[in-house]
Amino acid sequence: MEQASPPHIVKLNSDGSCLRGICGGGGVVRDNEGRIICAYSIPLGPGASNMAEATSVLFGIKWCVNNGHSVIIGEADSLLITKCVRREWKVPWRILHIINEIQELVEKNGFEIKHCFREANRPADKLASMSHNFESIHVFYSHTELPNQVKGLVNMDKWGYSLFQDQNEQTIPYHLRSPIGF
């Protein structure tokens, strides 16, 4: 009997940004060793921060699904978005359609979406901020394609130099955040 290969687990970090009412999003998809599979920076136009955060999560999840990634661990630093996706908080009506689409994809595919601290989301935050400089979606498929400012942040995460404090005030490097390398 042939054994099935283990599912390809990826981690998605996403973030939104609003600057003077103009929104954008960014995200990073990595394998379990922290290597870049995809990163994105998406201009979104006029809106509010919750819309930017939710749209960035949705873009990342759709990219993963469309590219055959069957197990996704998603992280966002927006507590509102993560709690709404997990059906723990009431969804603001302005982003209900986006959250509903995220929930459908998450539940259909068994993905996990959780909150992370801002310090653990620095590459996605930088890509979201950079979206204000773009007129169209930018997708990067390798570390070498990333803008230099993002390369450094990704390297710091991968090497364990990007430290943050968890809820118990413990400092944890990126590579020790979970048992599967995330």
SULWO-V832000 format. One record per residue. N is the residue number from 1. OMEGA is omega in radians with two decimals (none if undefined). Layout:
n=N omega=OMEGA
n=N omega=OMEGA
//
This chain:
n=1 omega=-3.12
n=2 omega=3.11
n=3 omega=3.09
n=4 omega=3.10
n=5 omega=-3.14
n=6 omega=-3.14
n=7 omega=3.11
n=8 omega=-3.10
n=9 omega=3.06
n=10 omega=3.08
n=11 omega=3.11
n=12 omega=2.95
n=13 omega=-3.14
n=14 omega=3.14
n=15 omega=3.07
n=16 omega=3.14
n=17 omega=3.03
n=18 omega=3.14
n=19 omega=-3.10
n=20 omega=3.07
n=21 omega=3.09
n=22 omega=-3.00
n=23 omega=3.05
n=24 omega=3.13
n=25 omega=3.10
n=26 omega=3.13
n=27 omega=3.14
n=28 omega=3.05
n=29 omega=-3.11
n=30 omega=3.04
n=31 omega=-3.04
n=32 omega=3.05
n=33 omega=3.09
n=34 omega=3.14
n=35 omega=3.13
n=36 omega=2.98
n=37 omega=-3.13
n=38 omega=2.98
n=39 omega=-3.10
n=40 omega=3.07
n=41 omega=-3.01
n=42 omega=3.02
n=43 omega=-3.06
n=44 omega=3.14
n=45 omega=-3.08
n=46 omega=3.11
n=47 omega=-3.12
n=48 omega=-3.04
n=49 omega=3.14
n=50 omega=3.09
n=51 omega=3.14
n=52 omega=3.13
n=53 omega=-3.10
n=54 omega=-3.12
n=55 omega=3.11
n=56 omega=3.06
n=57 omega=-3.11
n=58 omega=3.12
n=59 omega=-3.12
n=60 omega=3.12
n=61 omega=3.12
n=62 omega=3.12
n=63 omega=-3.14
n=64 omega=-3.14
n=65 omega=-3.11
n=66 omega=-3.13
n=67 omega=2.96
n=68 omega=3.11
n=69 omega=-2.97
n=70 omega=3.13
n=71 omega=-3.11
n=72 omega=2.94
n=73 omega=-3.11
n=74 omega=3.08
n=75 omega=3.05
n=76 omega=3.14
n=77 omega=3.04
n=78 omega=3.13
n=79 omega=3.12
n=80 omega=-3.09
n=81 omega=-3.11
n=82 omega=3.12
n=83 omega=3.11
n=84 omega=3.13
n=85 omega=-3.12
n=86 omega=3.11
n=87 omega=3.12
n=88 omega=3.11
n=89 omega=3.08
n=90 omega=-3.10
n=91 omega=3.04
n=92 omega=-3.01
n=93 omega=-3.10
n=94 omega=-3.14
n=95 omega=-3.08
n=96 omega=-3.11
n=97 omega=3.12
n=98 omega=3.14
n=99 omega=3.11
n=100 omega=3.14
n=101 omega=3.08
n=102 omega=-3.13
n=103 omega=3.14
n=104 omega=3.14
n=105 omega=-3.13
n=106 omega=-3.10
n=107 omega=-3.14
n=108 omega=-3.04
n=109 omega=3.12
n=110 omega=3.12
n=111 omega=3.09
n=112 omega=3.08
n=113 omega=-3.13
n=114 omega=3.13
n=115 omega=2.99
n=116 omega=3.09
n=117 omega=-3.12
n=118 omega=-3.12
n=119 omega=3.14
n=120 omega=-3.02
n=121 omega=-3.00
n=122 omega=3.12
n=123 omega=3.12
n=124 omega=3.11
n=125 omega=-3.14
n=126 omega=3.12
n=127 omega=3.09
n=128 omega=3.11
n=129 omega=-3.13
n=130 omega=-3.11
n=131 omega=3.14
n=132 omega=3.13
n=133 omega=-3.07
n=134 omega=3.06
n=135 omega=3.12
n=136 omega=-3.13
n=137 omega=3.05
n=138 omega=3.09
n=139 omega=-3.12
n=140 omega=-3.03
n=141 omega=3.09
n=142 omega=3.12
n=143 omega=-3.09
n=144 omega=3.12
n=145 omega=-3.07
n=146 omega=2.98
n=147 omega=-3.07
n=148 omega=-3.12
n=149 omega=-3.12
n=150 omega=3.11
n=151 omega=-3.12
n=152 omega=3.14
n=153 omega=3.11
n=154 omega=3.12
n=155 omega=3.12
n=156 omega=3.08
n=157 omega=-3.05
n=158 omega=-3.09
n=159 omega=3.11
n=160 omega=3.13
n=161 omega=3.13
n=162 omega=-3.06
n=163 omega=3.05
n=164 omega=3.12
n=165 omega=3.08
n=166 omega=-3.07
n=167 omega=3.12
n=168 omega=3.12
n=169 omega=3.06
n=170 omega=3.12
n=171 omega=-3.03
n=172 omega=3.07
n=173 omega=-3.08
n=174 omega=-3.02
n=175 omega=3.11
n=176 omega=-3.02
n=177 omega=3.08
n=178 omega=-3.07
n=179 omega=-3.11
n=180 omega=3.08
n=181 omega=3.13
n=182 omega=none
//
